[in-house]
Amino acid sequence: MLYQLSYAPGLPGHRSAGENEASLAPYTRVMQRRALGLLFAVLAAGLGAIAFYSASAGGGAWVLAVAAGALAVWMGSLALRALA
């Protein structure tokens, strides 16, 4: 049934599904890019917090602080690129 409906002729005055997708493509691309940038920003903030708290703990946690800090900087740069 779905196969038959997906290839059925459209009603006069209505756009087909392919035309709707093509007209929404730039909008969805921008929205997905913003959402990805927001995700990277949240991950960068979380990794930055982990880096800060592990650095303040001292001891052997410096290894974790350096690794989390490097990942936070990387995620932050990805967020800036996606949101710019």
N, C-alpha and C positions, 0 to 999 in steps of 0.2 A: 504494500500500500504506500509506504513512504517513497519508494522508488518511482511510483507512478505520479505522486503528487509533486515531487521535486522537479519533474520534467513537464509538468502540465503547463499549458499556455497561460500567461498572466491576464488579468482583467485590463480592459482599456483604461488608460489614465493612471495606472499603477506601475511603479518601477519593479523590476525583478530583483531577486535577492542579490545577484551579482552587482547590479548597479548600486544598491544600498551599501554593500560592503566597500565598493570602490570609493564612494563619496565619504564614508566614515574612516577610511584608512588613515589620512593625515591626523585626524582628531585622536584616534585610538593610539597611534604611534606616539603622540605627544603625551597622552595620559599614561601610557605604559612607561615612558621614559621618566616622567615625574615620579611615578610610583617606585620605580627602580632606584631613582636618586634618593627618595625618602627612606627606602629600605637600607641602602648603603649608609646613609647618615645615621640611622638608628644603630646599625651594627658598629659603625665607627665610634659612636658615643659609648656604647656598651664595652667595646674593647678598650677604649680610653679609660673608662672607669676601672676595668680590671687591671690595666697597667698601673694606674695611680695607686690603687689599694694594695696591689702586690708589691709595688716599690716601697710603699710606706710600711709594709710588714717587715722588710729587711730580710736578713738571712739568705737562704737559697732561693728566695722568691724573685730575685733580680733577673734570673733567666726568664721567668714567666713575664715579668714586667717589660723586658726588652722585646720579647716576641709579641706580646699583646700590643705594645706601643707601635711596633713596625706594622702590624696588621691594621691598627687603627689609622695610621697615616695612609696606608694603601687604600683602605675602604673610604676614608675621607676624600682622597683624590678622585676616586671613582664617583663618589656622590657629587662632588663639585662639577665634574665633567658631565654627569647625567642631568644635573639641574641647570647648568649654564646654557 
